[in-house]
Structures are given as structure tokens and as C-alpha cells.
Amino acid sequence: MITVFGTGTGAPLSPDPALSTAAVVVGGRRHLDAAEALLAPGAERVVLGPLAPALNAVERAIENEKGQGVAVLASGDPGFFGIVRALAERFGPAALDVRPGVSSVATAFARVGLPWDDAAVVSAHGRDLRTAVNVCRAHPKTAVLTGPGAGPAELGAELAHASADRVLVVASLLGDPEHESLERVTPSEAAARDWGDAVSVVLCLDEKRVLAPVRTLAGPGRPPARWALDEGEFAHRDSMITKYEVRALALARLGPRPGDLVWDIGAGSGSVAVECARFGAAAVAVEKTADGVARIRDNAAAHGVDVRVVHGAAPTVLSDLADPDAVFIGGGGRELAAIVTASARRARRSVVVAVAAVDRVGAVRDALGAAGFVSDGVLLQSSRLAPLPGEVSRLAAANPVFLVWGVRPDADAQSATSEGFLERPWTSLNEGVVE
């Protein structure tokens, strides 16, 4: 009943019975104009604006036309961040005959001569831009589908101070033989320009790492096979590192994932920040010592992840950072309560604090409660196997650590409305392009 034509990025539509007999044809004005000669003279043309009226027109046609077809014209590949999802939800997959075109993402990567089976793809069209920004920070190869208020300028402004090694490739009017353009710019250069409404897609690249090893699973990479890595897998000073038993529970309470931003305050070796980055989150490590800053950078490089390192003392330097989804606080001394308070005011989901001194647990919980968080915690005491002469083992006790965490009560609702690469209500038939 419903034939969905992906117009790709330049290839004209060919004559097709599904077009010539359709009682209703829905699409952007330029798509309808381009297909005019292929349509039945009496067919109803529905020019795309908001999505809901277009879906209602399709439903009316199905009810009233007694078997005559409906054609939908959409940019690129309509099954890739496109209208197919909305149509399948409304009418069921069995009602659809989808004719895919080449997506803007595939075309943009083809134009720059890069494979994209290892790229992260995120839509910022009608969504919170911060998710796209965090994916760009965390991954060396990302395609961003743009929209009003979430274009190259806004993306560049967010990345300018946090991702100096990124290059933006702004692809506009893909498929237009006369006006198509691809421009390589720095985030700062992108932020300083008015790009208009012709942008098709933006590629965010770390050009030193755009060619990943061949793999069998598409996307930016699998989740790590191991986490809560042994302390020996990080450079650290005098055992000043969050022990893996503590790190394991901290990671469970932080819940790092692609699209998230995580702060690691008093980072020391940066082990928590590195592990969060291995899960695909954007990570910021705050460290006040110069040797600690160098150590964190070395650890991030050793594990092949991006961690932004901020040299300075919390809570002072926190005001310059973007709002986090989750925060880990592994140090703070006398400023601990102030750091927890500043973090909790801005964290969207959770704050996790490792405390060695029992006297500070109450102050941490009070600060979390004052910020509206629901708090909980445990005392972690572990004993590791240690060798003894004669090929036997003993138990070596590690210093006990309190792990206290707070969760924002509405965290799930906030998360559901910010996941820019997951399902959200669609307002356009096209890949992030408003007609």
C-alpha cells in the first residue's frame, strides 16, 4: 500500500508503476517537483511540513482509496534515520515497500575517500545537541545529521575548546552537481560561520585515527571485553590509584555509555576516566598536579581512548566544563563537600564518591541530599590472594574504602529525552533535513 522511495543524494527517480498509480504522494516540495512528470495527474500532493499531518494524509488515503497506492518521497535512505521507522510504527512493516537510496552519510564518507563501517552516526535533528557533541569527543570518526539549532556552527562551538584535534567536514547539498560542497574546517572556524540550511551532514574526524583495523562488527567498536582493569595496566604513583574492586562498583553506578559525559575529579592516574572512555563515553579528568596530568594522558594513549585532561583544582575549574551525566570523585581533601555540592548541582544522572575517611561520609551524603539526590553507599573491604613460600597463598587485606553514590530521581526521564542517536519523535521525512 505504501511505497517509500529514497531519492538518494542525486540520482533522479525512474518511472515506476507505484508512482504513476499512487493516489497520494507525500514528500518535500523539491522531491514532488522533481517527480511531477512521473505522477498521475489526479494524485493528491502532500507537501511535507510537520510529520503528523503527512502521516494522517497517508492514513486517510489508505482508508478512502480502496487499494490505490500511496507513495512517499524521502531524501537519502529512508530506513536510515528516516521515515520508515514512523511509517512502520503507524501502519506496520508489512504495509511498506521500501526502495532505499544512498544515505547522506555514505555519500559524505565516499566523497572524502573513507570507509564508514567503523563510524559512529548520531542524529542531532530535533534532539539534544549534547549527545552528538559527546559522541564526537569520544570517537575518532563520527557523522552528525544536523538540524535547526544543531548545525556545524553549534557543533563547532561545543568542540572548539574540548577537542582541538578534531576536524569537521561540512557536506552541503550532496548530489547537486552544481552546488555540492565539502569543506574541511576546525571547530573554531565552523563556529564562526553561518552555514545556512543546505548542510547535509557533518563528519567529525581525528584524521590521525580515521582508519581503524578491519573488524567484523560495524560501528565504532564493541564494548570492552574486560573492565575494572588491574592497577598494573595503568601508570600510577605510589599506588595512588582507585583499586579495581572499587572501580568495578564505581563503573556500575556511573553507567558510562556512548553520548555521555563523565567527570573524573581528583583523577590521579585517570583510571576511572580511561575505563569510562573505553565504554564509549566522553571523559574529562580533573587533576591538580602536573605529573598527574602527564600520567593521565599517557594512560589514555596506552588504552587508545580520548580523555580530556584539565589541569587545576576542583571545584574552581569545574565551572569551565560542560554539564556531565555522571561524576566520579576520587579525591578532594578538605574541599570534598564543596566538590560534591558543585558536581551534584550539575550532574544529570549520578555522582559517585570514593572516601577513605569515615568522618567524611556524612558530609558527602548531606551534600548529595541537599542537591536532591537519593544516596546510598557501601564499605568495600577486600582481601586478595598473595603468594607464600611453598606454593601456597595467603589473604592480603586492602585498605577499606567507602563508596557513596547519589542518583537524581528523574535521571531516567532526562536520559530518555537526550539520547540523540536513539528513537525520538520524527518531524521530517528526511535524514535530518527540513524541507
C-alpha positions as CSV (number, residue, x, y, z in Angstrom):
1,M,0.0,0.0,0.0
2,I,2.8,2.4,0.9
3,T,5.8,2.6,-1.4
4,V,8.7,4.6,0.1
5,F,11.2,5.9,-2.4
6,G,14.6,7.0,-1.1
7,T,15.8,9.7,-3.5
8,G,19.4,9.2,-2.5
9,T,21.8,12.1,-3.0
10,G,21.4,13.0,-6.6
11,A,20.1,10.0,-8.7
12,P,16.8,11.0,-10.3
13,L,13.7,8.8,-9.8
14,S,12.9,6.4,-12.6
15,P,9.4,5.7,-13.9
16,D,7.6,3.2,-11.7
17,P,4.0,1.9,-11.5
18,A,4.0,2.7,-7.8
19,L,4.5,6.3,-8.6
20,S,2.2,6.6,-11.7
21,T,-0.8,4.9,-10.0
22,A,-0.4,6.4,-6.5
23,A,-3.5,8.3,-5.2
24,V,-1.5,10.2,-2.7
25,V,2.2,11.3,-3.0
26,V,3.9,12.7,0.1
27,G,7.3,14.5,0.0
28,G,9.3,17.7,0.2
29,R,8.5,20.3,-2.3
30,R,11.7,19.7,-4.3
31,H,11.0,16.0,-4.4
32,L,7.5,16.5,-5.6
33,D,8.6,19.0,-8.3
34,A,11.3,16.6,-9.5
35,A,8.9,13.7,-9.7
36,E,6.0,15.7,-11.3
37,A,6.2,14.0,-14.7
38,L,6.1,10.6,-13.2
39,L,2.9,11.1,-11.1
40,A,-0.7,10.6,-12.1
41,P,-2.4,13.9,-13.0
42,G,-5.1,13.5,-10.4
43,A,-2.9,12.3,-7.5
44,E,-3.1,14.3,-4.3
45,R,0.2,16.0,-3.5
46,V,1.0,16.4,0.2
47,V,3.9,18.8,0.8
48,L,5.9,17.8,3.8
49,G,5.9,20.1,6.8
50,P,5.4,18.6,10.2
51,L,5.3,14.8,10.1
52,A,2.0,14.2,11.8
53,P,-0.2,15.8,9.1
54,A,1.7,13.8,6.5
55,L,1.0,10.5,8.4
56,N,-2.6,11.5,8.7
57,A,-2.9,12.1,5.0
58,V,-1.4,8.6,4.4
59,E,-3.9,7.1,6.7
60,R,-6.8,8.8,5.0
61,A,-5.6,7.6,1.7
62,I,-5.4,4.0,2.9
63,E,-8.9,4.2,4.3
64,N,-10.5,6.0,1.3
65,E,-8.8,5.0,-1.9
66,K,-9.8,1.3,-1.8
67,G,-6.4,-0.2,-2.7
68,Q,-4.9,2.6,-4.7
69,G,-1.4,3.2,-3.5
70,V,0.4,5.8,-1.5
71,A,3.9,7.0,-2.4
72,V,6.3,8.7,0.0
73,L,9.4,10.5,-1.3
74,A,12.3,10.9,1.1
75,S,15.9,12.0,1.0
76,G,18.7,9.5,1.1
77,D,18.0,6.1,2.6
78,P,14.5,6.4,4.3
79,G,15.4,3.4,6.5
80,F,18.4,5.2,8.0
81,F,17.2,7.8,10.5
82,G,14.3,8.4,8.2
83,I,10.5,8.0,7.6
84,V,10.5,4.2,7.6
85,R,10.5,4.0,11.4
86,A,7.5,6.3,11.8
87,L,5.6,4.6,9.0
88,A,6.3,1.1,10.3
89,E,5.2,2.1,13.8
90,R,1.9,3.6,12.4
91,F,1.0,1.1,9.7
92,G,3.2,-1.9,10.3
93,P,6.2,-3.2,8.4
94,A,4.0,-5.4,6.1
95,A,2.4,-2.3,4.6
96,L,5.7,-0.9,3.4
97,D,7.6,-1.4,0.1
98,V,10.9,0.4,0.7
99,R,13.1,1.4,-2.2
100,P,16.3,2.6,-0.5
101,G,18.6,5.3,-1.8
102,V,22.2,6.2,-0.8
103,S,22.3,7.9,2.5
104,S,24.0,11.3,3.0
105,V,26.4,9.6,5.5
106,A,27.5,7.0,2.9
107,T,27.9,9.7,0.3
108,A,29.9,12.1,2.5
109,F,32.3,9.4,3.5
110,A,32.6,8.3,-0.1
111,R,33.4,11.9,-1.1
112,V,36.3,12.0,1.4
113,G,37.6,8.6,0.5
114,L,37.0,6.9,3.8
115,P,35.2,3.7,4.9
116,W,32.5,4.2,7.4
117,D,31.7,0.7,8.8
118,D,33.6,1.8,11.9
119,A,32.0,5.2,12.2
120,A,29.6,6.4,14.9
121,V,26.5,8.0,13.4
122,V,24.4,10.4,15.5
123,S,21.4,12.5,14.7
124,A,21.1,16.0,16.2
125,H,18.0,16.8,14.2
126,G,15.3,17.7,16.7
127,R,17.4,16.3,19.5
128,D,19.7,17.5,22.3
129,L,23.0,18.5,20.6
130,R,25.0,17.4,23.7
131,T,24.7,13.8,22.8
132,A,26.2,14.4,19.3
133,V,29.0,16.5,20.9
134,N,29.9,13.8,23.4
135,V,30.0,11.1,20.7
136,C,32.3,13.4,18.7
137,R,34.5,13.9,21.7
138,A,34.8,10.2,22.4
139,H,35.2,8.7,18.9
140,P,37.7,9.4,16.1
141,K,35.2,9.1,13.3
142,T,31.6,10.4,13.7
143,A,28.9,11.5,11.3
144,V,26.4,14.0,12.6
145,L,23.0,14.6,11.0
146,T,22.2,18.2,11.6
147,G,19.1,20.3,12.1
148,P,18.0,23.8,13.0
149,G,20.0,25.0,16.0
150,A,22.2,21.9,15.8
151,G,24.4,22.6,12.8
152,P,28.1,23.0,12.1
153,A,28.4,26.3,14.0
154,E,26.8,25.0,17.2
155,L,28.7,21.7,17.0
156,G,32.0,23.6,16.4
157,A,31.4,25.9,19.3
158,E,31.0,23.0,21.7
159,L,34.0,21.2,20.4
160,A,36.4,24.2,20.0
161,H,37.9,24.1,23.4
162,A,37.4,20.4,24.2
163,S,38.6,18.6,21.0
164,A,41.4,20.5,19.5
165,D,42.5,17.6,17.4
166,R,39.1,17.2,15.6
167,V,38.5,18.3,12.0
168,L,34.9,18.9,10.8
169,V,34.0,18.1,7.2
170,V,30.8,20.0,6.4
171,A,29.0,18.4,3.4
172,S,26.3,20.6,1.8
173,L,23.8,19.9,-1.0
174,L,25.2,16.4,-1.6
175,G,24.2,15.1,-5.0
176,D,23.7,18.6,-6.5
177,P,26.1,18.6,-9.5
178,E,26.5,22.4,-9.5
179,H,26.4,23.3,-5.8
180,E,27.6,20.3,-3.8
181,S,30.5,21.2,-1.4
182,L,32.7,19.6,1.2
183,E,34.7,22.0,3.4
184,R,37.3,20.9,6.0
185,V,37.3,23.3,8.9
186,T,38.4,23.4,12.5
187,P,35.7,23.5,15.2
188,S,36.6,27.2,15.8
189,E,36.2,28.0,12.1
190,A,32.9,26.2,12.0
191,A,31.6,28.1,15.0
192,A,32.4,31.4,13.3
193,R,30.3,30.9,10.2
194,D,26.6,31.0,9.2
195,W,26.1,27.8,7.3
196,G,22.5,28.3,6.2
197,D,20.1,25.4,5.7
198,A,21.9,23.5,2.9
199,V,24.1,21.3,5.2
200,S,23.5,17.5,4.6
201,V,25.8,16.0,7.2
202,V,28.9,16.9,9.2
203,L,31.8,14.5,9.7
204,C,33.9,14.9,12.8
205,L,37.3,13.3,12.4
206,D,40.5,12.7,14.2
207,E,42.5,12.4,11.0
208,K,45.3,10.5,12.7
209,R,42.9,7.7,13.6
210,V,40.3,7.5,10.9
211,L,41.5,4.1,9.6
212,A,40.7,1.6,12.3
213,P,41.8,-2.1,12.0
214,V,39.4,-4.3,10.0
215,R,36.7,-5.8,12.1
216,T,33.6,-7.9,11.6
217,L,31.1,-5.8,13.6
218,A,30.0,-2.5,12.2
219,G,30.0,0.6,14.3
220,P,32.7,2.4,16.4
221,G,33.7,-0.7,18.3
222,R,32.4,-3.3,20.8
223,P,32.2,-2.7,24.5
224,P,35.4,-3.6,26.3
225,A,35.8,-7.3,26.9
226,R,37.2,-6.5,30.4
227,W,36.8,-3.7,32.8
228,A,37.9,-2.9,36.3
229,L,41.4,-3.4,34.9
230,D,44.3,-4.4,37.2
231,E,46.2,-1.5,38.6
232,G,49.3,-2.8,36.8
233,E,47.6,-1.8,33.5
234,F,47.9,1.9,34.4
235,A,50.9,4.1,35.3
236,H,50.4,5.4,38.8
237,R,52.4,6.9,41.6
238,D,52.9,5.2,45.0
239,S,49.7,3.1,44.5
240,M,47.7,6.3,44.2
241,I,45.0,4.7,42.1
242,T,41.4,3.6,42.5
243,K,41.7,-0.2,43.2
244,Y,39.9,-2.4,40.7
245,E,37.4,-3.7,43.3
246,V,36.3,-0.1,44.0
247,R,36.5,0.8,40.3
248,A,34.2,-2.1,39.4
249,L,31.3,-0.9,41.6
250,A,32.0,2.8,40.7
251,L,31.6,1.9,37.0
252,A,28.4,0.1,37.7
253,R,27.0,3.2,39.4
254,L,28.3,5.7,36.8
255,G,26.9,3.7,33.9
256,P,29.1,5.2,31.2
257,R,27.9,4.8,27.6
258,P,28.1,6.5,24.2
259,G,26.7,10.0,24.3
260,D,27.5,10.5,28.0
261,L,30.0,12.9,29.5
262,V,31.7,11.8,32.7
263,W,33.9,13.8,35.0
264,D,36.7,12.1,37.0
265,I,37.7,14.5,39.7
266,G,41.0,14.1,41.6
267,A,41.8,11.7,38.8
268,G,45.3,10.7,39.9
269,S,46.1,8.1,37.3
270,G,42.9,8.7,35.4
271,S,41.9,5.0,35.6
272,V,38.2,5.8,36.1
273,A,38.2,8.3,33.2
274,V,40.0,5.8,30.9
275,E,37.6,3.0,31.8
276,C,34.6,5.3,31.1
277,A,36.1,6.2,27.7
278,R,36.6,2.5,26.9
279,F,32.8,2.2,27.3
280,G,32.3,5.0,24.7
281,A,31.6,7.9,27.0
282,A,33.3,11.3,26.6
283,A,35.6,11.6,29.7
284,V,37.1,14.6,31.4
285,A,39.8,14.0,34.1
286,V,40.5,16.9,36.5
287,E,43.9,16.7,38.2
288,K,45.8,19.4,40.1
289,T,49.3,18.0,39.8
290,A,51.4,18.4,36.7
291,D,52.9,15.0,36.9
292,G,49.4,13.5,37.3
293,V,48.2,15.3,34.2
294,A,51.0,13.8,32.2
295,R,50.3,10.4,33.6
296,I,46.6,10.5,32.7
297,R,47.5,11.4,29.1
298,D,49.9,8.6,28.9
299,N,47.3,6.1,30.3
300,A,44.7,7.3,27.9
301,A,47.1,6.9,25.0
302,A,48.1,3.5,26.1
303,H,44.5,2.3,26.1
304,G,43.6,4.0,22.8
305,V,40.9,6.4,24.1
306,D,40.3,10.1,24.2
307,V,40.3,11.7,27.7
308,R,40.3,15.4,28.1
309,V,42.7,16.3,30.9
310,V,42.1,19.6,32.9
311,H,45.0,20.8,35.0
312,G,43.6,22.6,38.0
313,A,41.9,22.2,41.4
314,A,38.2,21.4,41.9
315,P,35.8,22.9,42.5
316,T,37.3,26.0,40.9
317,V,37.9,24.6,37.4
318,L,34.5,22.8,37.2
319,S,32.7,26.0,36.1
320,D,34.5,25.8,32.7
321,L,33.3,22.3,31.9
322,A,30.2,21.2,30.1
323,D,27.5,19.6,32.4
324,P,28.2,15.9,33.0
325,D,25.9,12.9,33.0
326,A,27.9,11.3,35.8
327,V,30.7,12.3,38.1
328,F,33.3,10.2,39.9
329,I,35.1,11.9,42.8
330,G,38.3,10.1,43.9
331,G,39.9,12.9,45.8
332,G,39.2,16.3,47.3
333,G,40.6,16.5,50.8
334,R,39.1,19.4,52.7
335,E,37.3,20.6,49.6
336,L,35.4,17.3,49.2
337,A,32.0,18.6,50.4
338,A,32.3,21.6,48.1
339,I,33.3,19.4,45.2
340,V,30.3,17.1,45.8
341,T,28.0,20.0,46.0
342,A,29.2,21.6,42.8
343,S,29.1,18.3,41.0
344,A,25.6,17.3,42.2
345,R,24.2,20.7,41.1
346,R,25.2,19.9,37.5
347,A,25.2,16.1,37.1
348,R,22.3,14.9,35.1
349,R,22.3,11.3,36.5
350,S,24.7,10.3,39.2
351,V,27.6,11.2,41.4
352,V,29.9,8.5,42.9
353,V,32.4,9.3,45.6
354,A,35.2,7.2,47.0
355,V,36.0,8.1,50.6
356,A,38.8,6.6,52.8
357,A,37.9,8.5,56.0
358,V,34.7,7.5,57.7
359,D,34.4,11.1,59.1
360,R,33.6,12.4,55.6
361,V,30.8,10.0,54.7
362,G,28.2,12.1,56.4
363,A,29.2,15.3,54.7
364,V,29.1,13.6,51.3
365,R,25.6,12.2,51.9
366,D,24.4,15.6,53.2
367,A,25.7,17.3,50.1
368,L,24.1,14.8,47.8
369,G,20.8,15.1,49.7
370,A,20.8,18.9,49.6
371,A,21.1,18.7,45.8
372,G,18.0,16.4,45.6
373,F,19.9,13.1,45.0
374,V,18.9,9.8,46.6
375,S,22.0,8.5,48.2
376,D,23.3,5.1,49.2
377,G,26.7,3.5,49.8
378,V,28.8,0.6,50.9
379,L,32.0,-0.1,52.8
380,L,34.2,-2.2,50.5
381,Q,36.7,-4.5,52.2
382,S,38.6,-7.0,50.1
383,S,41.5,-9.4,50.6
384,R,43.5,-10.5,47.6
385,L,45.4,-13.8,47.2
386,A,49.1,-13.3,47.8
387,P,51.8,-15.9,47.4
388,L,53.6,-17.6,50.3
389,P,56.7,-19.8,50.2
390,G,55.8,-23.4,49.3
391,E,53.4,-22.5,46.5
392,V,50.6,-21.6,48.9
393,S,48.7,-18.4,49.3
394,R,47.5,-16.0,52.0
395,L,44.9,-13.3,52.1
396,A,46.3,-9.8,51.9
397,A,43.8,-7.2,53.1
398,A,43.4,-4.0,51.2
399,N,42.5,-0.7,52.9
400,P,38.7,-0.4,53.3
401,V,37.0,2.3,51.1
402,F,33.6,3.8,51.4
403,L,31.8,4.2,48.1
404,V,28.9,6.6,48.3
405,W,26.7,7.5,45.4
406,G,23.7,9.7,44.7
407,V,21.2,9.3,41.9
408,R,19.0,12.1,40.6
409,P,15.3,10.9,40.9
410,D,14.3,12.0,37.4
411,A,17.5,10.6,35.8
412,D,15.7,8.0,33.6
413,A,13.4,10.7,32.2
414,Q,16.3,13.0,31.4
415,S,18.2,10.2,29.8
416,A,15.3,9.2,27.6
417,T,14.9,12.7,26.2
418,S,18.6,13.3,25.5
419,E,19.7,10.1,23.6
420,G,20.1,11.8,20.2
421,F,21.1,8.6,18.4
422,L,18.1,6.6,19.7
423,E,14.4,6.8,19.0
424,R,12.7,10.2,19.2
425,P,9.5,11.6,17.5
426,W,10.3,12.4,13.9
427,T,9.5,15.8,12.4
428,S,10.8,15.3,8.9
429,L,10.8,12.5,6.3
430,N,14.5,13.2,5.5
431,E,17.8,12.4,7.1
432,G,18.0,15.4,9.4
433,V,17.0,17.8,6.6
434,V,13.9,20.0,6.9
435,E,12.3,20.7,3.6
